[in-house]
């Protein structure tokens, strides 16, 4: 029931801001309602697995940390330290995250893949890409984290391999950085539409360019101003369609 923060990209590129939490499931013997109630009123009546399971049902951050602290108090389980560290990683609070990761290591989590993954993320934030790669190589890091690390190293070819078959923003961005302008992002967001427009401009496909630029501007009016100044569209500034979209 340890958590993994999948967010190396916080300081890489503007739109690489997604995070993923991985939680190993647990099938409780008590009812969900009983576990939730006991986790807040009498946590000593729950096993460590039941307490950790109750945390997956809690949305309030304060209650969530209280539950993990109870796990620490009653069982001193490394997973609680790691999961609190994960909360701090989500908040970009590196100092507290490191503190709890160190405690996770001291209490039995030194060789756990989730802890190693989170240590790799911290190393990446510090700019120590070699150390980050070492941590990721010790555990089965997600392709997402490996791809972002490859981007940080300027190795777009490797990054594109990790994103093979994907049509996310990140995957499309990597393809463009790798010189492939024939793939487009399938996410229906303003950022993706704008990225697709850039791919269209680079590939000389005006249909993709203008269709997606219009969608981007309609979804987020700020892209109108951005497109006017963006050097990606330098060759289209005198184009009537481009002028009509950005005037």
N, C-alpha and C positions, 0 to 999 in steps of 0.2 A: 504494500500500500504506500510505497514511496512515490514521490512526485518528481517529474522531470520538467524543467523549464526549457522550452524550445525557442529561445529568442536571442540568438547571437546577433541578430541584425539590427538591434536597437540603435547602434551608432554607425551603421553602414550606409544605407541609402534611405531616402525620405519615406518611401512607402513600404520598406521592409520592416514592418512593425508588428507582425503577427506573433502570437505566442501560443504554444500548445502545452497542455498539462496531461500527462499520462498517469493514470491511477490504476493499479492492479486491483481487480474486484475481489470482494469477499462476500460469501453467502452466509448471512447471519442466521442464528438459531432463534433469537428473539424477534419479535415483530419490529418493523421499521419504527413504528410509533413508540414502542417501549425503549428502543435504543436511543432515539432522539431525546426522550424525556430523561432517561437515566444519565445520559452524557452531560446534561446541564444541572441535574439535581443530585445525583448520587453516582458519580462515575466509577467509584470503587466496586460497584456491582457489575461492571462490564469487564470483559476480557480486553487485552490490548488490541486484538483484532476488531472487536466490536467498537471500541473507542475510535480506532482509526477509520472504521467504516462510517461511524456517525459523523466524522468530519467531512466525508464526501457528500453528506446531506445538508450541511450547514452553509448558508450563503453569507451570513454576517461575519465579517472579518474578525471582530473582537471575540465573538463566540468561538470562531474557528481556532484562533490562537489559544484561547482558554482551554479548549479540548486538547490541543497538542501539548500544552503545558501540563495538563493532567496526566497525559500519557508519560511525559517525562518524569513527573513526580511519582507516579505509581509504578511505572515499569522501566523508566530510563531507556526507552527504545530509540535507537538511532534514527528510525524513520520519522519520528516526530521532529527531531532537530532538522533533518533534511527538508521536511515539508514546511516548517516555519521559514527556513532559508529560501524555499521556493516562493513563498509569499513575498518576501523582501525582494527577490529577483524581479518579480512581476511589477514591483513598485520602483525598480531601478535603484534600490537601496543596497549598494554593494557592500558597505561596511558591515551592516547587520547580517547580510546574507553570508559573508565570509565567516563571521563569528559562529553562526549556527552550523555551517558546513564543517568547521573545525571540530565542533562538539559532536557532530554526527560521526566524524572520523574517529574521535577518541572513544566513542561508545559503540563501536562494532561495525560502522559503515564504511571503513577505509577502502574496501575492495568492491563495494556495491556499484553496479553500473550507473544507477541514478545519481549517486553522489559524484562519481567521476565525471558524468555528463555536466552536472552543474558546476563543478570545479573548472571544467573546460570552458564553460561560458564566461566565468569570472576571468579566467586567463585571457580570453579573447577581448573582453572589455578593457583589460589592462594593456592590450596591444601585444601581448606575448603569444603570437600565433603558433610558435613552435611548441610551447608548453600546452596550449589548447589542443593542438593536434595529438600530442602525446596522451592526453587524457582521453580524447575521443577514440584513439587507437586501442586503449585498454578496455573499452566497453563498446557495445553495439550502438554507437551513436546514430541518431536518425539521419537519413539522407539530407533532410532539411538543414540540420546544423552543419553537416559536412559541406553542403553546397555553399552556405553562407561563409564558412571558413575559406573555401576555395575562392569566393569572390573577394574576400579581404586580401587574399594573397595574389589577386590578379590572374588566377588560373581559371578563366571562364570556360575553357574546354572541359575541365574536370567538373565544374559546377553544372554544366549542361548535362553531363552524364547522370549526375545525381537527380536531376529534374526530368529525366527522360520520360516521355509519355504524359507529362503534366502540362496544363494550360493555365496555370496560376499566374499572378502578376510576377512573382519572383522568377518563375521558369521562363516566361516571355522576355523579361528583362535580360536574363542571362543569354538567351538566344540572340537578342539584339546586340549585346556586348560582344558576342562571339561571331557577329557578322551574318547571322541568319535572320532575315527580315520577313520570312514567309510564314511564321507562326504568330498567332494572335492569342491574347488573353481572353478566357471565356467567362471570367468573373464580371458580373454586371455592376461595375462600380465606375465612378467618374475617373478614378486613377487608371483603371484598366483601359477604358475607352481612349484616354489621352495617350497611353503607351502604345495602343494599337495604331493611333494616328501617326505617332512617330515612326512606327514600323512601316506604315504605308508611305510616309514621306521618304524614308531612307530607301525603300524598295521601288519608288516611283509608281506606286499604285494609288492613284488619286481617289478611286472608289473607297478603298479602305481608309485612306487619309481623311477625306471629308465626312464620310458617314460616321466615323468614330469621333472626329473632332466635334461635330455637331452634338453627338450624344454626350460627350464630356462637358461641353459648355452648358447644355441643358440640365445636366445633373449637378454641375457646380460652376457657377458663373465666374468664379475666379480664374478658371482656365481660359476664359476669353482674353483677359489681360496677359496671362502667361504666354499664350500662343502668339500674341502680337510681338513679344520680345524674344521668343524662343528661337535660337539659331537653327534648330532642327527644321524649321519651316522657312528658312531664309529664301529658298528658291521659289517659294509660293506666295511671297508677300505681294506680288503684283497680280496674282490670280484672282479673278472676280469672285469665285466661290469663297476663297479664303478671306477676301476683304469683306464680303457680306456676313461671314460668320464672326468676324472679329471687330467690326466697326462699332 
